Amino acid sequence: MIPDGPSDKRPVRTRTFPARGAPPRVRAVDLMLTLVSGVAWTVVYVEAIRVGLRDRTYAMPVAALALNFAWEATYAVLEFRDGISPQGVVNVVWATADVVIIWTYLRFGRAELPGFVTRPVFAGWSLMVFGTGFAVQWMFLAHFGMHDATRYAAFLQNLLMSGLFISMYAARQGPLGQSLTIAVAKWLGTLAPTLLFGVIEDAPFILGLGILCSVFDLAYIGLLLRGPRTPVRSLPAPSR
């Protein structure tokens, strides 16, 4: 539930899709968009692991990675409170993939930081980033409730990820630890739920966030297609 204004606490009515008795065509569209999103995001995770290991770096911006892992772990636990559910299983699979990406960040990430960032500093910084990811998810959950928190948090952190991928490309001066497969799969994986929640469920806030994600995702795809195909510098070796 969200307020209409600063002093108006009346809840905004939401509905669950597909509604009971919805036409088979509507249910088919819902299923198709859900499958497209699930498959596309699975491709993102698998490719991020592959590219990260190939280039000896991490393939997802760390702030977005922390929020993603916290989202998936939190809602996997909540989904399983009432028994095994398909979404809970998917969340566990994605969270497991995130653990591997987190390992690539911990293994190779310090090489991208200045030399004064020692191992203890890097460890403390990493704990703070991933701890903050969980704190943010729990604050969304406490304020909005599970139905709205899952969607608002997912789309906001998705928009953050879209912008950070462009920043990563600029910081690395090329596509080190990145790939066109990740970029296209991320765009499609976000576009499908944008249509489902933003258009079919008529949620303007979700629709707006989804459109902004597409703008950044398409810009990032353009960078990978037209920019340097290889990084113009190598990453420095981390200091001890």
C-alpha positions in Angstrom: 0.0 0.0 0.0 1.2 3.5 -0.7 -0.3 6.9 0.3 -1.8 9.3 -2.2 0.0 12.2 -0.7 2.0 13.3 2.4 -1.1 13.5 4.6 -3.5 11.1 2.8 -3.1 7.5 4.2 -5.8 5.9 2.1 -4.4 2.8 0.4 -4.2 2.7 -3.3 -6.2 -0.3 -4.6 -4.2 -3.0 -6.3 -5.3 -6.2 -8.0 -3.6 -9.5 -8.5 -3.0 -10.6 -12.1 -4.4 -12.7 -13.7 -7.7 -12.1 -12.0 -9.9 -15.1 -11.2 -11.9 -16.0 -14.3 -9.6 -14.1 -16.6 -9.8 -15.1 -20.3 -7.4 -17.9 -21.3 -5.7 -15.4 -23.7 -4.9 -13.1 -20.8 -3.5 -15.9 -18.8 -1.4 -17.0 -21.7 0.1 -13.5 -22.1 0.9 -13.5 -18.4 2.6 -16.8 -18.6 4.6 -15.9 -21.7 5.9 -12.6 -20.2 6.8 -14.4 -16.9 8.7 -17.1 -18.8 10.5 -14.5 -21.0 11.6 -12.6 -17.9 12.7 -15.7 -16.0 14.7 -17.2 -18.9 16.3 -13.8 -19.8 17.5 -13.1 -16.2 18.8 -16.7 -15.9 20.9 -16.0 -19.1 22.2 -12.8 -17.4 23.4 -14.7 -14.4 25.0 -17.6 -16.3 26.7 -15.2 -18.7 27.9 -13.0 -15.9 29.6 -16.0 -14.2 31.1 -17.1 -17.5 32.4 -13.6 -18.5 33.7 -12.9 -15.0 35.7 -16.1 -14.8 37.0 -15.5 -18.4 38.2 -11.9 -17.8 39.1 -12.5 -14.1 36.8 -9.8 -12.9 33.2 -9.4 -11.8 30.5 -8.9 -14.4 27.8 -7.1 -12.4 28.1 -3.7 -10.7 28.6 -4.4 -7.0 25.9 -2.2 -5.6 23.3 -3.7 -7.9 24.7 -7.2 -7.1 24.3 -6.6 -3.4 20.7 -5.5 -3.8 19.9 -8.4 -6.2 21.3 -11.0 -3.8 19.4 -9.4 -0.8 16.2 -9.3 -2.8 16.4 -13.0 -3.9 17.5 -14.3 -0.5 14.9 -12.3 1.4 11.9 -13.3 -0.8 13.1 -16.9 -1.2 12.8 -17.3 2.6 9.4 -15.5 2.6 8.1 -17.6 -0.3 9.0 -20.8 1.5 7.2 -19.9 4.7 4.0 -21.3 3.3 5.6 -24.2 1.4 7.5 -24.7 -1.8 6.5 -22.4 -4.6 7.8 -21.9 -8.2 8.9 -18.3 -7.5 10.7 -19.4 -4.3 12.6 -22.1 -6.2 13.6 -19.5 -8.9 14.7 -17.1 -6.2 16.9 -19.8 -4.7 18.5 -20.6 -8.1 19.1 -16.9 -8.8 20.6 -16.3 -5.3 22.9 -19.3 -5.8 24.1 -17.8 -9.1 24.6 -14.5 -7.3 26.8 -16.3 -4.7 29.2 -17.3 -7.6 29.2 -13.7 -9.0 29.9 -12.4 -5.4 32.8 -14.8 -5.3 34.2 -13.3 -8.5 33.9 -9.9 -7.0 35.7 -10.9 -3.8 38.4 -12.7 -5.8 39.1 -10.1 -8.4 37.4 -6.9 -7.3 40.2 -5.3 -5.3 42.3 -5.1 -8.4 40.0 -2.3 -9.7 40.4 -0.2 -6.6 43.2 2.2 -5.6 46.3 0.8 -4.0 45.5 2.1 -0.6 42.5 -0.2 -0.4 44.1 -3.0 1.6 42.5 -6.4 2.2 41.0 -5.4 5.5 39.6 -2.2 4.0 38.2 -4.1 1.0 36.6 -6.7 3.4 35.0 -4.0 5.5 33.7 -2.1 2.5 32.2 -5.3 1.0 30.5 -6.2 4.3 29.0 -2.7 4.4 27.8 -2.8 0.8 26.1 -6.2 1.1 24.7 -5.5 4.6 23.2 -2.3 3.2 21.6 -4.3 0.4 19.7 -6.4 3.0 18.8 -3.3 5.1 17.3 -1.6 2.1 15.2 -4.6 1.1 13.9 -5.0 4.7 13.0 -1.3 4.8 11.0 -1.7 1.6 9.3 -4.8 3.0 8.5 -3.0 6.3 7.1 0.1 4.6 5.2 -1.3 1.6 4.4 -4.9 2.4 5.4 -7.9 0.4 3.2 -7.4 -2.7 4.4 -3.8 -3.4 7.9 -4.1 -2.0 8.9 -6.9 -4.3 8.0 -4.8 -7.3 9.1 -1.4 -6.3 12.5 -2.6 -5.0 13.1 -4.8 -8.0 12.4 -2.1 -10.6 14.3 0.6 -8.7 17.4 -1.6 -8.3 17.1 -2.6 -11.9 17.2 1.0 -12.9 20.3 1.5 -10.7 21.9 -1.5 -12.4 21.2 -0.1 -15.9 23.0 3.1 -15.0 25.9 1.3 -13.3 26.5 -0.9 -16.3 27.2 2.2 -18.3 29.5 3.5 -15.5 31.3 0.2 -15.4 31.9 0.4 -19.2 33.3 4.0 -18.8 35.4 3.1 -15.8 37.0 0.1 -17.5 37.3 2.0 -20.7 35.8 -0.9 -22.6 33.8 -4.1 -22.3 36.0 -5.9 -19.8 33.8 -8.3 -17.8 30.8 -7.4 -19.9 29.1 -8.8 -23.0 26.3 -8.1 -25.4 24.5 -11.2 -24.2 24.2 -9.8 -20.7 23.0 -6.4 -22.0 20.3 -7.8 -24.3 19.1 -10.4 -21.8 18.9 -7.8 -19.1 16.9 -5.5 -21.4 14.4 -8.3 -22.3 14.3 -9.6 -18.8 13.1 -6.1 -17.6 10.9 -5.3 -20.6 8.7 -8.3 -20.1 7.7 -7.5 -16.4 7.4 -3.9 -17.4 4.6 -4.9 -19.9 3.1 -7.3 -17.4 3.0 -5.1 -14.3 3.2 -1.6 -15.9 0.8 -2.0 -18.8 -1.5 -5.0 -18.2 -1.8 -4.4 -14.4 -1.9 -0.6 -15.1 0.8 0.5 -12.6 2.1 3.9 -13.9 5.0 4.0 -11.4 6.3 0.5 -12.6 5.7 1.5 -16.2 7.8 4.7 -15.8 10.6 2.8 -14.1 10.5 0.2 -16.8 10.7 2.7 -19.6 13.7 4.4 -17.9 15.4 1.0 -17.6 14.9 0.4 -21.3 16.4 3.8 -22.2 19.5 3.0 -20.2 19.7 -0.6 -21.4 19.4 0.4 -25.0 22.1 3.0 -24.5 24.4 0.4 -23.0 23.7 -2.0 -25.9 24.7 0.8 -28.2 27.9 1.3 -26.3 28.8 -2.4 -26.6 28.0 -2.4 -30.4 29.7 0.9 -31.4 32.3 1.4 -28.7 35.7 -0.2 -28.2 35.5 -3.9 -28.5 38.5 -4.5 -26.1 39.5 -2.5 -23.0 42.3 0.1 -23.7 43.9 -0.5 -20.4 44.5 -3.5 -18.1 43.5 -3.6 -14.5 46.2 -2.9 -11.9 47.3 -5.8 -9.7 46.0 -5.3 -6.1 48.5 -4.3 -3.4 49.0 -6.4 -0.3 
